[in-house]
Amino acid sequence: MTDPLTRHRRRFRYGKLGKIRFTSHRDVARMWERALRRSGLPVAWSGGFSPHPLLSFGLALPTGAESTAEYIDVTLDGDPGTDQSSEDAHDLAKRIGFLLPEGIDVLATAVVAEGAGSLQQEVSSCSWDVEVQGLAAEELATRVGRFLAAPRVVVRRERKGRPVEDDVRPAVLALEPVAPQRLRAELATRPRGVRPQELLSGLGVDLALVRACRRHQWIDRDGIRCEPLALSGEVAQGCTS
Amino acid sequence: MDSLWPKIEPLLLAVQKPARYIGGEQGARRPVHGEGRVAWLLLYPDAYEVGLPNQGLQILYEILNERPDALAERAYAPWTDMEAAMRAAGVPLFSLENHLPARAFDVVAFNVSAELVYTNLLNLLDLGEVPLHAAERTAADPLVVAGGHCAYNPEPLADFVDAFVLGDGEEVVGEVTDVLGPWLAEPAAVLDRRAVLCDLARIEGVYVPALYEPRYEGGRLVAVEPVVPDVPERIEKRTVADLADWPYPRHQLVPLTEVVHDRLNVEVFRGCTRGCRFCQAGMITRPVRERPADQVRQMVRDGLERSGYEEVALTSLSTADFSGIEDTVREIVEDPRHGERVSVSLPSLRVDAFTVGTAAQIQRVRRTGLTFAPEGGTWRMRRVINKLIREEDLYSAVDAAFGQGWRRVKLYFLIGLPTERDEDVLGIAELGRRCVEVGLRHQRSVTVVASVGGFVPKPHTPFQWFGQDTVGELHRKVALLREAARGVRGLTVRWHDPEASAAEGIASRGDRRVGAVIERVWRAGGTFQEWSEHFDLTRWQEALAAEGLSLEDVCHRERDADEVLPWDHISAGLHRDFLWDDWQQALAGAVVEDCRWTPCYDCGACTGFGLEHVVASPVPPAGGSQGTGQDLSAGDRVPVRLVTGTRP
């Protein structure tokens, strides 16, 4: 039996690839709710007038973007020692992945140490691969150079349904062309995140987004970058502590 | 044929809710096309989020995909932004499973459940590069089929549809496949479309309009008659005798994105014999066929486990009438396999305290709102429409609802009903005011919403002869009601657009000449007519005028007993005499009881097909229902113990 008085958090890293990238962040949240219900994991519920399962999703992924670095924290009843599944993270990841729709793959899972911050609080930047079209390779490289040299890059974007003008330059931490029609970027999530589409607006109106994929989310620990849950090697590596 | 996905994908970054176009729902198939398999494209001619939950389409989808000689894929109406992008990029209507163009299918089959989607049906044919008119199609074109409740007056769509299927589709889709399979196997050069249409017309329940011609005299329809031998003069609907043989859908589709009714749905019975005279569904789906309770529980158990849903709706036209509903509901809620949080919803509550008790059992968590449908504002009005809810039933239901913690009660009403007087309309406000008063005895503040729709007379009902209220008259009644409800704290009146009721009336009772009207509305850009932001009655009025027809003649004129109705050659099993007598009884305020538990009054639905009701309980539900086991003589008496200050 799990002790209802103790709870712990389990983190899953998952990917969103292929056709399913056209679903929204909220859609993915519902997919997880259904999959967790089917999994039989002892998901903890909030109290109050409108109880809900305690799931915490990280940064929203724009509809249409792919990712190999999405995260969800699930609060489970019982202390970490009773979490049978922690003994075999690989099998658990596989089992949950099987319950999720095609294109959503669970890549890793681990228990989060007590007292660790939430995904929303901790993640400060993301790495993106962005496929574009509309400019020749040299012109694209020139634009990138000009962008990085500029002190301010103002783009028009929507916030809460209203058009606003923002300087996106400070949020672009790194940007380089890695192939003729491909950019790699590191975009800050604070104070206000920048989406790949907004980055392209800053590079010129003649540049169109073809595909964007979030490769990493980064937590900054006193100048050392780590991921909420790393992929290489042991599944339990990364910043879960 | 190749998948259109590479051409679709680039369009999706720029449209709203692109998940509507990707398929991949849990439960969706990826059928392999090939020789010997009749390929069906099942279409719901409205937006994905409205069409996906449709159970009829999902049932046929599974039945066809289970057959070795058939396959089925699905499509819905692309929203206007996607349609524009598709037309600009030269992308035709495509299926969601394999993203194949509509023309890759042998049959394009529409589920038509509402009249206002007719223009969407035309739009989808056009977007699918299928010739719009049945007469223009050759053997190289897909066969266009339509089924669903609207098939009971097929004439407005007769120019565009090759074959209609009347009634339950479970068996007949197989029979249509049986005819098409061998035909499609013949060499293309010898394929004769007319010959296969004649073969289809010989299947019971299939109507091929090209084989029938309407005759008019003096601008009035006088007959619709066959023009070839060996096809029936009157086409009878199909009825599945026992739902237990059809436990579908077995794998209800779980969408990846938000849709209406996003929950598990289990149909507990089909048909209704409550005899509400305005209700087409209740008339055309008779007799009542209950699913065995064991099968219901099994379908709920399997469905919840497979889908991960935590809500199940037990669906039917009046679920509270299901034999032993309390036991079934309790067993579902208490089944440990379902976890503690599963909730059951009964989308159609009977109006009495007893039913609210059952609802209280199952909605243990969030008690926000309950909905009842008294339909008429006064007992006199409810006798005319044969919706036999006594004042006592209503107020005890509302009393029970507020007493057990619900905070909001929604009441559905119709206006523009036969014999309606202003006092009946005002009765809605009075009734709403009393419901607020009942609620205030239990809670400090309550909300009662009276939702009002303009009545549209439907084919195959006793009201099919009635002259529909004009737009102006409906507006006047809405204004009357709003005025009466003003200043009643806690009572809110909502109403359905009277203009939309007029357009629905045209499509509901029009004859074959209305086809050209629908085509004109579509050509003028009138798609998604169920969505108020896209609806404009002027388009319909202009189209009517251009075709020499009038709203007065199609909608507002009362028909007499001798007039030939456009759907007289279509049979839902109901005797015309029965409907006419019931119409006369309505005008006299006489009522009929639910025939499930009282002697048969021979409407024709059972006797005509050699069928019987399949109802487990030999007695009506406790507390009585629709006249059976109830004292109707005091139906208008308002119980003083519930409402204070009632006028004598």
Interface residues (C-beta under 8 A of the other chain):
Chain A: K19 I20 F22 T23 S24 R26 D27 R30 M31 E33 R34 A35 L36 R37 R38 W45 F49 S50 P51 T63 G64 L99 P101 E102 G103 L209 V210
Chain B: W5 P10 L12 L13 K17 P18 A19 Y21 I22 G23 G24 Q26 V254 L256 T257 E258 E305 S307 G308 Y309 E310 G339 R341 V365 R366
